[in-house]
Amino acid sequence: MRWAACFCGLWMAFPGVASARSLVIVAGVQGASTPAEVQVLEAIAVEQAELRPGLTQVEVWPDREPALRCGPDPKCLQRILDRSGADLALLIAADYRVAPALVGLTMIDLGRGELVGVTSVDLGPQAPRDALLAPLFALFGAAQLDPAAVVLAQVEPAEAEVILHPAPLRSDGRTHWLAPGRYTLTARQEGYVPSQSNFTVASEVRRTVGLRLVEEPTLATPLLLGVLALAVVGVGAVVVASVAGGSQSCLCVGGPDACGGGCDPR
């Protein structure tokens, strides 16, 4: 059986969640045709690491070979990666000489010199990112690194600009990954009145924040109101003229006071 996982005594090894921790990522590939395979694995790991608010620094280790020779040996990795200054190390070792390719993942607590977790997964027909998401999620969880909150912004009109303050950990424009805290979401679009929403998120929540913009009043609106007002005044003048003239056939113009001195019969 090629898949295996070990998360032994993980919660006991981490009695509390540190507020500031750092991670070093070491990736290596055997049997790869180009360096791109290593870069893909590193990018996947960095992406997931950056979605963990508990990590304040993420570094890709350039001197891969000495660390990879340690394998999942915590003490060996502790010695090799000591100068990184990181609290945690994530090793990614892929073997493309077999089919399907096999990827081993190891999380090490460098401060304690202890194994946090180790697992492996076949890439198979899946894209590397799809295959690695679940095991990476498990390893970060074993290190008590909770994922960020996920907030989806739904805005009308859809092309409106969306601004989030403070800045998210990561964003694709409408989906935002956030550390716990208070945020202000602002939507704006030319020709519309800007709209804001203030909200608070905790870790691991998923929510949707909706904003609907209202069109700004245009010049045509006050002009229309002015025309209507003039029309009302005109009707009033005609009515007053009719009353002031009595039985005479006369016409007064100029408003209610225009007939104060009488009018000329017509």
C-alpha positions, -999 to +999 in steps of 0.1 A: +000+000+000+017+032-012-004+057+008+004+061+045-001+088+071+011+093+106-002+120+130+009+107+164+005+127+195+000+159+175-023+178+197-003+169+228+029+182+211+012+216+204-006+226+236-013+262+223-013+280+190+016+304+186+008+339+175+039+342+153+054+312+136+075+308+105+078+280+079+106+268+056+096+248+025+120+223+010+109+206-023+127+181-045+118+159-075+134+128-088+130+118-124+116+152-135+123+164-170+126+201-161+129+222-129+093+233-135+080+203-115+099+215-084+086+250-088+050+238-092+052+219-059+068+249-041+041+272-054+013+249-042+029+247-007+035+285-005-001+292-016-015+270+012+010+283+038+000+319+030-036+311+039-026+303+075-028+335+096-006+318+123+023+319+099+041+353+097+069+342+074+071+316+046+105+308+030+115+284+002+148+268+010+173+270-019+198+244-007+175+214-012+197+183-014+212+182+022+177+186+037+161+160+014+188+135+023+175+137+059+142+123+049+116+125+077+144+125+104+135+154+127+170+157+144+188+157+110+165+183+096+168+204+127+206+205+122+204+212+085+177+239+087+188+255+119+201+286+102+167+292+085+154+304+119+121+288+111+098+271+136+085+245+112+097+228+080+077+212+052+094+187+030+080+177-003+097+148-021+083+137-055+093+107-074+084+109-111+103+077-119+072+057-110+038+058-124+017+074-111+042+098-095+044+096-057+047+127-035+058+124+001+050+153+026+066+157+060+060+184+086+087+189+112+087+211+144+123+224+141+122+241+176+114+207+193+131+185+168+099+165+165+079+149+137+045+166+133+032+145+105+041+125+074+020+114+045+023+104+008-001+106-021-002+094-057-006+122-082-024+099-107-044+117-134-051+146-111-034+180-113-007+183-086-026+210-068-058+190-066-040+159-053-020+178-026-047+201-012-061+175+012-028+161+026-014+197+030-046+207+048-041+178+072-005+186+079-012+223+086-040+213+108-017+189+127+006+219+134-025+238+147-023+263+118-060+271+112-069+282+077-080+317+069-116+328+068-131+329+033-153+358+024-171+361-010-180+396-021-212+398-042-216+432-058-241+448-081-231+459-107-207+430-111-180+451-127-177+475-097-143+479-080-140+461-046-116+473-019-110+455+014-094+471+044-072+458+060-058+440+031-066+402+028-040+375+030-049+366-006-076+376-030-088+368-065-109+399-068-142+386-054-131+358-030-109+370-001-089+349+025-088+368+058-071+366+092-095+369+121-105+406+127-126+435+117-129+446+080-145+472+058-156+462+023-161+491-001-176+489-036-174+518-061-182+524-097-183+555-119-219+568-120-229+551-087-229+561-050-201+541-032-213+515-007-196+500+024-201+471+047-183+466+081-180+430+094-160+408+117-146+373+109-132+345+129-109+318+116-123+291+093-156+309+087-171+311+052-195+340+045-209+362+018-210+400+020-233+417-005-233+453-017-257+469-041-248+502-056-273+529-064-270+551-094-260+587-088-287+614-096-281+628-131-286+663-144-319+653-160-335+647-126-333+683-112-343+697-147-374+675-148-383+687-113-379+723-124-401+719-154-428+703-132-425+731-107-429+758-135-459+739-148-476+739-114-470+777-110-484+783-145-516+764-137-520+784-104-516+817-123-544+808-147-567+797-119-561+829-099-567+850-131-600+833-137-612+839-101-600+875-100-618+883-133-652+872-119-678+874-146-655+894-168-636+877-195-600+887-186-566+872-183-540+880-157-504+867-160-475+869-136-488+849-106-514+853-078-507+890-072-509+901-108-546+909-107-545+930-075-554+961-094-579+945-117-575+933-152-583+944-186-613+926-200-607+909-233 
